């Protein structure tokens, strides 16, 4: 549907809930999804920050699979800045 602004708002709300409840896995997942939505609206600096934060969480929790995805997404966002 390409309603990225609404998605960003929803992810930001979810992120607050995950942080409030201490759900680190949910926080990482939400940050990754937030990064994707931000990237779609060309807010690359914010997307990069979201991916970097997700990467830290994935590494802390030992989720190598999602850490790899976060790195790939981070690279794509950084390419968008060029």
Number of C-alpha atoms within 10 A of each C-alpha: 3 9 9 16 13 11 16 18 13 13 21 15 12 17 21 13 14 18 12 10 11 11 12 17 16 18 24 27 21 23 26 27 20 26 29 25 22 22 22 15 14 14 16 21 15 15 27 25 15 22 29 21 17 30 25 14 21 23 14 13 13 11 14 13 10 18 23 14 16 27 16 13 20 25 13 16 25 15 10 13 11 5
